[in-house]
Amino acid sequence: METSKFDISDYLDNNEMITEYLNEVLKEGDNAQLVAAIGYIDKAVQEGIDSGIAHDFNPEKHLQELKAKRSTF
């Protein structure tokens, strides 16, 4: 049986999933995990843009939403 390597960026295919994932990392993770999460999100967004899936992703709006949510932690 052959297995493939798990890649979280494969599951970050919409704004809701990205936000949920990043919120969990902000709550539970450390700085290294946050840096890794940003890399996974960047990969997912770039792949989504390339395939046309993430055509409506607005990074500035997303960052504003995350900052607002982070201030409540």
N, C-alpha and C positions, 0 to 999 in steps of 0.2 A: 504494500500500500504506500502510495506516495503522498506526502503532505506538502503544503505550500506555506511559506512564511506569512504570518499574520501582519497586515499593514492597516493600521487604524485609518489612514487617509482614504482607504477604499470605502469606508462607511461614512465619511464626512461629506455627504453629497447634497446637503442643503443648509441654509442658514440656521435652522432650528437644531440640527445635529451638531453643527460647529459650535453654536452658542452653548448647548448643553455640555459638550465635551470640555470646552474651555472653562466653563463655570466649575466643573468638577475638579479640573486641574488647579484652578485658583483656590478652591476650598481645601483640597486634600494634598496637593503637590508642593514640591519645593521649587527653587529657582531653576534647577537643572531640568525638572519635568516640564516647567513652563516653557523653557527654551525649546525643548523637544516638541512640545505641543504646537508651538508656533510654526515649527518646521513642517509638521504633519499637516497643519491647516493650510500652509502655503502650498504644499504639494497637491493637496486635494483641490484647492481653488484653481491652481494652474491647470490641473488635469481636467477639471470641470469646464474651465474657459475654453481649453483646447477642443473639448468634445461638444461644447455648446450647452452643457448642463447648467453651468453657473453663470449664465449670461446676465442674471439679475442681481448677482452678488455685489453689494456696495461696501467696500472695506471701511470707508470713513463712517458710514452709518452704523456698521457692525461694531466698530471700535467705540463709538459713542455709547451704544447700548451696553457694551461690556463694562465700560467705565462706570456707568450709572449703576449697574448691578453690583459691581465690585465694591462700590462705596457702601453698600448695605451689609457687607460681610463683616 
